[in-house]
Amino acid sequence: MNFKKNKLIVWIILSMFIGIAIGFVINKSITANKITVTQTLSNNYKKEQQQVIEKALAKYEAKVFKEQKKKVASNFSILSDIFLHLIKMIIAPLVLAVLVLGVAKVGDFKSVGRIGLKTMIYFTSATLIALALGLVLVNVFQPGKVMHLDLPEANASTGIKANIQDAKNFIDHVIPESIIRSMAANDILPIVVFALFFGIAAASIGEQGKPIIKAFDSLGHVMFKVTNFVMSFAPLGVFGAITAVVIQQGLDVLSGYVYLIVCFFFGLVFFVFVILFSICKVFGIKFYKLLLDIKEPILLAFSTASSESAMPKTIEALEKHGISNRIVSFVLPLGYSFNLDGSIMYMTFATVFIAQSYGIEISTADQIKMMLILLVTSKGMAGVPRASLVVIAGMLTMFKIPGEGLLLLLAVDQLLDMGRSATNVVGNAVASAVVAKLEGEKF
C-alpha cells in the first residue's frame, strides 16, 4: 500500500488497533478490583444464605463496574462525538449543493422522473432481497435457539422507543415545512425534496438561473474542501469510538455472542460478494474496481459505525470512479433514506432472533407479512437515532414479542452496526453505478 496515497486509511487502521488495545487495558483494570465475596461472609451463614448474598453482591458489583466503565468511556467518546458533529455539520449544505446542481444538469421533471423511477425500482428490489436474506439466515442458522442466552427481566427498560411509521408520519417526514429546520436537523429526505424542486426551477428559467446554479457549484466545491479538512480528524474519531466501546463492553462479551456475530457477518459478506457482485455482473460494472475506489468511505463507516460519516467521501469516490455528478448527487442522498441494505437485513434477522430466544415461533406467513411491513416502515428512518433498533422495537410490539428482548442485542449492537454501516456504503455505491449504467453512462 502506498502510504502517501492511502495515509488516511493507514491512520484509521492504526487508530482502531490502538483503541482496542487501550480500551482492553482500561476495561481489565476496572474489573480487576473485584469484591472478594467469600471474605465478606461469616461462616455462621448457611450455604443457601451465602448463595443469596453472593448473587446480590455480584449484581451490585456488575452495576458499579458498568457505571465506572461508562464514565471512563465517555472521556474517549468525546473524540468520536467531535468528529461526527463535524461530519453532520457538512452533510446538509453538501447534499443541498450537489443535488441542486445534479438536478439542474438533468434539466426537467421528465428526466428527473425517469431517473427517479429507475432509482426507486432498484431500491425496492434491493430492499426486498436484503429483507429476505435476513429471514433466510436467521431461519437456517437459528441463533436464538442455538445460543441459549439468559433472558432479560420482564419489563426491563431498553431505552429504545418503538416507532412504526404510518402514512401521515411518513408524509410529515418527507415534505418539509421549513428547509431551514430540515437542514438544522440534518434530515436528508426533506432536503432532497426541496432540492428537486429548486434545481428544476433554476434550470427552467434559463439565463436567470445560471448565476445561482454556478453559486451552488461553488458551494459544492467549498464543502468538499471542508470535507478534506474534517477528514484529518477521522483517526481521532475512530480511536475515540473504538476505545469507548471496548472499555464499556470489553472483548469477553464477544465470546458469548460469537455465533450470532458470525451468522450476521456471514450474511453481510454474502450480500456484498454474491448478491451485489451478481448485480454488477449483470450491468457490466467492474465490482472490485468499484470496491477499491470506495475503500476509504467503507473503512470510515465500519470504524465509526456510521454510514453518515462516509457520505461526503463516498460522493467524491464515486465521481472519481467515473459516475457523473448528476447521478451521484441524485441517487446517493436518496439511498441514505431508502437503500440502507445492511440495516434493512438486520431488521428481519434481529426480530426473528429475539423471537427464537423466547421460544416464540413465527409462521412463514407472518414472516412474509413482517418483510412487507418493513419494506415500507424502514423508509425515511435515516434521521432517527439508532434507527434499526427503533424499527425492530416496533416490530416486536406488533408481533407480540417481549420488547425487553432488545437487551439481548445491545451488548454487541455497536459491532454489528459497524458491519451494517459498511454494507450500506457498498450498497449505495452499487445503486449509483447501476442507475448510471441504466442512463447509458460508460465508466
C-alpha atoms as one frame of an Amber mdcrd trajectory, in Angstrom:
protein
   0.000   0.000   0.000   1.277   3.420  -0.983   1.425   5.249   2.379   1.247
   8.768   0.929  -1.737   7.914  -1.249  -3.555   5.918   1.452  -2.295   7.607
   4.605  -5.808   8.285   5.937  -6.666   4.585   5.660  -3.393   3.624   7.379
  -4.024   6.051  10.230  -7.613   4.848  10.659  -6.481   1.202  10.866  -3.742
   2.103  13.361  -6.276   4.083  15.410  -8.593   1.062  15.523  -5.872  -1.258
  16.856  -4.586   1.300  19.359  -8.161   1.933  20.523  -8.803  -1.793  21.007
  -5.563  -2.207  22.985  -6.109   0.808  25.257  -9.798   0.007  25.745  -8.958
  -3.592  26.682  -6.330  -2.499  29.243  -8.693   0.029  30.853 -11.591  -2.440
  30.889  -9.457  -5.068  32.630  -8.048  -2.578  35.141 -11.582  -1.618  36.209
 -12.882  -5.192  36.516  -9.708  -6.307  38.346 -10.917  -4.569  41.543 -13.484
  -7.230  42.352 -15.186  -7.594  45.699 -13.939 -10.772  47.384 -17.318 -12.189
  48.305 -16.041 -15.065  50.447 -14.251 -12.633  52.768 -17.462 -10.726  53.420
 -19.431 -13.770  54.545 -19.495 -15.293  58.012 -19.059 -18.993  58.489 -22.284
 -18.856  60.515 -24.335 -18.359  57.332 -25.901 -21.421  55.788 -24.878 -22.372
  52.253 -28.232 -21.186  50.831 -27.850 -17.817  52.557 -24.300 -17.462  51.255
 -25.513 -18.105  47.702 -28.217 -15.446  48.016 -25.706 -12.896  49.365 -23.131
 -13.794  46.696 -25.730 -13.309  43.984 -26.789  -9.920  45.402 -23.175  -8.748
  45.709 -22.372  -9.924  42.181 -25.346  -7.949  40.851 -24.252  -4.848  42.786
 -20.676  -5.319  41.589 -21.787  -5.539  37.957 -23.789  -2.327  38.336 -20.848
  -0.468  39.915 -18.431  -1.644  37.194 -20.907  -0.692  34.480 -21.161   2.864
  35.810 -17.359   3.139  36.147 -16.808   1.904  32.601 -19.457   4.250  31.228
 -17.859   7.223  32.990 -14.340   6.439  31.717 -15.615   5.596  28.213 -17.380
   8.966  27.986 -13.989  10.700  28.168 -12.914   8.882  24.987 -16.250   9.062
  23.181 -15.903  12.864  23.218 -13.378  12.437  20.383 -15.819  10.482  18.227
 -18.625  12.926  19.095 -16.496  15.844  17.881 -15.725  14.063  14.603 -19.339
  13.001  13.981 -20.582  16.513  14.776 -18.120  17.908  12.227 -19.419  15.404
   9.656 -23.038  16.317  10.384 -22.077  19.977  10.010 -21.089  19.217   6.403
 -23.894  16.941   5.231 -26.899  19.277   4.850 -25.158  22.017   2.784 -23.250
  19.387   0.800 -26.386  17.378  -0.086 -28.279  20.554  -0.993 -25.441  21.838
  -3.186 -24.694  18.631  -5.086 -28.351  17.682  -5.547 -29.466  21.116  -6.800
 -26.532  21.071  -9.217 -27.251  17.491 -10.300 -30.962  18.145 -10.895 -30.205
  21.404 -12.721 -27.918  19.444 -15.049 -30.682  16.893 -15.711 -32.880  19.853
 -16.564 -36.585  18.944 -16.396 -39.245  16.993 -14.492 -39.462  14.334 -17.189
 -35.749  13.457 -16.971 -35.742  13.626 -13.172 -38.831  11.410 -13.097 -37.168
   8.866 -15.367 -34.032   8.661 -13.228 -36.108   8.709 -10.054 -38.273   5.807
 -11.225 -35.244   3.687 -12.096 -33.677   4.541  -8.738 -36.769   3.629  -6.700
 -37.286   0.359  -8.592 -33.714  -0.624  -7.796 -34.028   0.441  -4.140 -37.255
  -1.556  -3.698 -35.723  -4.652  -5.301 -32.538  -4.419  -3.190 -34.593  -3.894
  -0.017 -36.717  -6.985  -0.679 -33.597  -9.074  -1.302 -31.948  -7.794   1.907
 -35.086  -8.421   3.992 -35.495 -11.919   2.542 -31.810 -12.728   3.129 -32.135
 -11.708   6.785 -35.080 -14.109   7.184 -33.302 -16.964   5.398 -30.176 -16.586
   7.550 -32.000 -16.461  10.877 -34.178 -19.461   9.957 -31.282 -21.563   8.689
 -28.785 -20.846  11.487 -31.366 -20.201  14.274 -29.003 -18.241  16.558 -31.764
 -17.600  19.116 -32.244 -21.332  19.663 -28.584 -22.341  19.439 -27.130 -19.759
  21.856 -29.364 -20.231  24.946 -28.856 -16.674  26.233 -30.078 -15.573  29.663
 -33.294 -13.652  29.026 -33.680 -10.105  30.410 -36.018  -9.464  33.332 -39.655
  -8.872  32.334 -40.454  -5.228  31.503 -36.762  -4.235  31.736 -36.101  -0.832
  30.138 -34.243  -0.864  26.824 -34.083   2.914  26.359 -35.402   2.401  22.794
 -38.829   3.798  21.942 -40.845   1.722  19.490 -41.772   3.509  16.292 -43.973
   2.292  13.470 -44.441   4.861  10.731 -47.927   5.339   9.323 -48.724   7.189
   6.105 -49.237  10.547   7.862 -45.935  10.342   9.766 -44.131   9.366   6.577
 -45.552  12.336   4.630 -44.758  14.690   7.514 -41.198  13.379   7.445 -40.788
  13.656   3.661 -42.375  17.030   2.830 -40.513  19.867   4.581 -42.443  22.651
   6.303 -39.178  24.569   6.515 -35.996  23.742   4.607 -34.000  25.629   7.270
 -35.415  23.399  10.002 -34.714  20.259   7.949 -31.130  21.354   7.348 -30.672
  22.168  11.035 -31.874  18.645  11.897 -29.765  17.029   9.113 -32.955  15.412
   7.825 -31.853  14.283   4.382 -35.155  13.292   2.769 -36.884  16.712   3.056
 -33.664  18.347   1.781 -33.811  16.032  -1.238 -37.443  17.014  -1.948 -36.653
  20.749  -1.727 -33.518  20.377  -3.881 -35.506  18.563  -6.603 -37.962  21.457
  -6.953 -35.287  24.119  -6.580 -32.919  22.527  -9.118 -35.599  22.058 -11.756
 -36.879  25.616 -11.210 -33.353  27.049 -11.518 -32.770  25.150 -14.765 -36.155
  26.060 -16.238 -35.666  29.848 -16.109 -32.637  29.737 -18.398 -30.081  32.554
 -18.197 -31.527  33.991 -14.999 -30.958  30.691 -13.233 -27.328  30.273 -14.274
 -25.804  32.515 -11.555 -27.496  30.581  -8.762 -26.553  27.229 -10.325 -22.979
  28.460 -10.524 -23.222  29.540  -6.865 -24.321  26.039  -5.834 -21.481  24.594
  -7.917 -19.042  26.790  -5.964 -20.734  25.816  -2.674 -20.270  22.131  -3.550
 -16.549  22.610  -4.216 -16.140  24.534  -0.958 -17.945  21.813   1.009 -15.695
  19.129  -0.490 -12.688  21.175   0.619 -14.197  21.430   4.102 -14.691  17.630
   3.977 -10.972  17.150   3.384 -10.209  19.320   6.408 -12.657  17.404   8.591
 -11.276  14.026   7.474  -7.975  14.955   9.114  -9.783  14.318  12.420 -11.063
  10.875  11.320  -8.307   8.820  13.050  -9.019  10.604  16.355 -12.744   9.997
  15.946 -12.169   6.310  15.183  -9.801   5.965  18.151 -12.373   7.524  20.493
 -15.269   5.405  19.214 -13.411   2.068  19.361 -11.801   2.760  22.748 -15.127
   3.766  24.320 -16.870   0.624  23.057 -14.124  -1.755  24.253 -13.992  -0.061
  27.691 -17.734  -0.499  28.150 -18.239  -3.920  26.587 -14.804  -5.485  26.829
 -13.725  -8.243  24.473 -15.143 -11.007  26.673 -18.672 -10.190  25.530 -17.740
 -11.405  22.048 -17.263 -14.979  23.266 -20.902 -15.223  24.379 -22.198 -13.787
  21.105 -19.687 -15.246  18.662 -22.291 -17.453  16.924 -24.675 -14.508  16.378
 -21.843 -12.278  15.133 -20.533 -14.921  12.720 -24.039 -15.621  11.344 -24.799
 -11.955  10.747 -21.414 -11.055   9.269 -21.648 -14.105   7.007 -24.927 -12.634
   5.742 -23.316  -9.233   5.118 -20.408 -10.808   3.241 -22.843 -12.948   1.212
 -24.916  -9.872   0.347 -21.879  -7.872  -0.786 -19.815 -10.534  -2.574 -22.607
 -12.664  -4.023 -25.737 -10.534  -4.451 -24.171  -7.134  -5.174 -21.395  -8.774
  -7.208 -24.041 -10.570  -9.327 -25.956  -7.311  -9.849 -22.749  -5.623 -11.012
 -22.012  -8.547 -13.324 -25.448  -8.208 -14.946 -24.975  -4.472 -15.571 -21.345
  -4.694 -16.666 -19.964  -2.875 -13.628 -16.402  -3.632 -12.517 -17.271  -4.624
  -8.954 -13.798  -4.966  -7.461 -12.609  -1.721  -9.034 -15.638  -0.006  -7.511
 -14.835  -1.524  -4.104 -11.230  -0.392  -4.393 -12.294   3.160  -5.209 -14.651
   3.379  -2.213 -12.354   1.591   0.279 -11.815   4.774   2.297 -15.522   5.509
   2.966 -16.148   1.794   3.662 -13.438   1.739   6.317 -14.643   5.035   7.759
 -18.237   3.760   8.017 -17.057   0.495   9.600 -14.766   2.069  12.175 -17.247
   4.762  13.282 -20.376   2.570  12.909 -21.934   5.430  10.950 -22.911   5.420
   7.265 -23.406   9.170   7.558 -19.726   9.766   8.335 -18.768   8.234   4.990
 -21.246  10.118   2.800 -19.067  13.073   1.699 -16.142  10.784   0.841 -18.462
   8.363  -0.986 -19.684  11.169  -3.261 -16.085  12.101  -4.083 -15.036   8.481
  -4.626 -17.935   7.672  -6.980 -17.266  10.742  -9.110 -13.583   9.776  -9.333
 -14.735   6.286 -10.341 -16.352   7.900 -13.387 -20.023   8.177 -12.415 -21.434
  11.578 -13.349 -22.251  14.182 -10.732 -25.913  14.311 -11.834 -26.364  10.603
 -10.970 -24.284  10.503  -7.778 -25.836  13.668  -6.372 -29.337  12.320  -7.061
 -29.054   8.636  -6.111 -26.752   8.742  -3.086 -28.779  11.146  -0.885 -31.939
   9.151  -1.661 -30.052   5.958  -0.821 -29.429   7.174   2.718 -33.173   7.089
   3.328 -34.315   4.286   1.024 -31.433   1.874   0.487 -29.578   1.018   3.719
 -29.093  -2.648   2.794 -27.109  -3.760   5.849 -29.514  -2.096   8.287 -32.558
  -3.478   6.456 -31.215  -7.047   6.534 -30.603  -6.653  10.268 -34.242  -5.752
  10.940 -35.687  -9.136   9.919 -32.676 -11.047  11.262 -32.793  -9.393  14.706
 -36.583  -9.534  15.115 -36.783 -13.273  14.470 -33.618 -13.873  16.549 -35.321
 -12.306  19.590 -38.472 -14.363  18.967 -36.342 -17.541  18.803 -34.622 -16.623
  22.083 -38.041 -16.512  23.777 -39.179 -19.739  22.140 -41.791 -17.903  20.052
 -42.486 -19.474  16.675 -43.273 -17.051  13.866 -45.044 -18.695  10.952 -43.850
 -18.325   7.373 -46.937 -16.224   6.577 -46.173 -13.860   9.485 -42.537 -13.605
   8.416 -43.625 -12.593   4.905 -46.036 -10.085   6.483 -43.138  -8.747   8.594
 -40.974  -8.399   5.485 -43.637  -6.422   3.604 -44.307  -4.140   6.599 -40.579
  -3.449   6.931 -40.375  -2.699   3.220 -42.486   0.384   3.986 -41.696   1.259
   7.618 -37.908   1.137   7.159 -38.006   4.032   4.688 -37.086   7.512   5.772
 -35.617   6.361   9.100 -32.111   7.688   8.428 -32.635  10.760  10.592 -33.761
   8.714  13.617 -31.058   7.890  16.219 -30.355   4.120  16.370 -32.878   3.761
  13.545 -32.561  -0.034  13.157 -33.303  -0.668  16.834 -36.244   1.757  16.769
 -37.834  -0.102  13.842 -37.110  -3.502  15.446 -38.763  -2.315  18.676 -41.867
  -1.524  16.624 -41.814  -4.986  15.062 -41.535  -6.650  18.474 -44.633  -4.778
  19.649 -46.574  -5.636  16.501 -45.828  -9.362  16.690 -46.259  -9.560  20.495
 -42.605 -10.402  21.185 -41.287  -9.095  24.559 -39.810  -5.625  23.948 -37.091
  -6.142  26.563 -35.640  -8.736  24.174 -33.781  -5.819  22.558 -31.409  -6.012
  25.534 -30.119  -9.278  24.049 -28.676  -7.244  21.162 -27.416  -4.099  22.881
 -24.175  -5.712  24.120 -22.949  -6.306  20.566 -25.056  -3.816  18.606 -22.098
  -1.456  18.099 -20.054  -4.232  16.465 -22.999  -5.349  14.322 -23.618  -1.695
  13.398 -20.049  -1.441  12.108 -20.802  -4.210   9.621 -24.208  -2.768   8.740
 -22.763   0.707   8.079 -20.004  -0.575   5.806 -22.554  -2.655   3.848 -24.813
   0.394   3.499 -21.962   2.292   1.831 -21.270  -0.527  -0.647 -24.997  -0.935
  -1.385 -25.467   2.737  -2.213 -22.304   2.808  -4.319 -23.607  -0.125  -6.375
 -27.027   1.569  -6.645 -25.402   4.715  -8.070 -23.407   2.628 -10.553 -26.498
   0.661 -11.669 -28.585   3.796 -12.271 -25.658   5.351 -14.157 -25.460   2.278
 -16.402 -29.239   2.403 -16.978 -28.757   6.013 -18.083 -26.168   4.879 -20.622
 -23.047   6.117 -18.858 -19.727   4.396 -19.501 -17.079   4.170 -16.777
